[in-house]
Amino acid sequence: MFWVLLLLLAWAAAGAACTSLCLAAARTTGAADVTGTHDLTLYEAAFLSGGPARVADLTLVSMARQRRLLLAHTGWATVVDPRGRDEIERWVIGAIGPEGQSPIAPIRAAAAATDAVRGLADRLVRAGLAVPAGARTSVAAGVQRVRAAAVAVVVLGVTALLLPGEPGLARPLIAFWFALPLTLSLSCLILARIEAHPYSRWASPAGQRLLAALPRHPGGSTGSGDSPGHAEDRAYLTSVAVHGIRAVGEPDLRAAFARRGPSWSDRPALG
């Protein structure tokens, strides 16, 4: 009857993992539902897609396209126009420093600690569009735990079936009892995929629906007051906000973000 102990272990693994996943999914989807009347700003779309670092990337790309910031292919940012047009831009200029130059990597790394980005995150959480900070990794981690539990149940079940001394007629019964926690684990994974997939670290299901509805190519709808040129630029920046630096079309800009830890010798000359 040693297989009974293995069965208890299987139930414990499956039960704990499924409970953890259900609680994480409830925290993620428990925020107030949001109707389609909320129009995402570019900063909001960037945060929901990639978090604080994506907000920094979007701001740097936007200012560089307006010639108010120079992003060198060596990975340095240089301020051209020190007047930020909003709170996020003023933070970026401040993060670059009084000398007007800084590597891009520290700017991105510091984004999560700024009041401007934290305020943006708090507004999105209150609106039910963003995942609360404590639950940002819990759903994906819960799915991994349930998958591991399902594998553990299979291993324990096979071990129980291979134990010597069990009569042949008892083996189908043993397999049936181990099939129950396995069914629980697989059912939990299916429900999680239906209710919470994709397992976003930043956007709630409501936020993901709004992201999916965004126009991401030039010529898309960006507002009744947009001129053709402005509409194209906004669609470009929307694509950067949602997809990140891989959506940047300019090779020099992509090269600037590709550098990690540029040296002092890579610093562009001022003037």
Buried (B, 14 or more C-beta within 10 A) or exposed (E): EEBEEBBEBBBEBBBEBBBBBBBBBEBBBEBEEBEEEBEBEBBBBBBBBBBBBBBBBBBBBBBBBEEBBBBBBBBBBBBEEEEBEEBBBBBBBBBBEEEBBBBBBBBBBBBBEBEBBBEBBEEBBEBBBBBBEEBBEBBBBBBEBBBEBBEBBBEBBEBBBEEEEBEEEBBEEBBEBBEBBBEBBBEBBEBBEEBBEEBBBBBBBBBBBBBEEBBBEBEBEBEEEBEEEEBBBBBBBBBBBBBBBEBBEEEEBBBBBEBEEBEEEBBEEEE
